[in-house]
Amino acid sequence: MVLLFNIIATIINYYSWALIIYILLTWFPGARESVIGQFLARICEPYLEPFRKIIPPLGMIDISPIVAILVLKFAISGLGQLFVWIS
């Protein structure tokens, strides 16, 4: 069980970093049109889209990615508690 939790937590952590990199690409003109930007858009946008529908931008600042990353971190914490409870 511990191995399964570690694998899931590692995948979620990598995905969180992918989200952060995708968000940082908005600071550089044309970066989202690069191969890396397009790849990150394909894996990040489906997850970010529901958060963007719920949370409106504050002026020019979109806080939905921050909430999305927090949800991932809470998921890791919740899964950790679940695996402790099961074991």
Secondary structure, 3 states (H helix, E strand, C coil): CHHHHHHHHHHHHHHHHHHHHHHHHHHCCCHHHCHHHHHHHHHHHHHHHHHHHHCCCECCECCHHHHHHHHHHHHHHHHHHHHHHHC
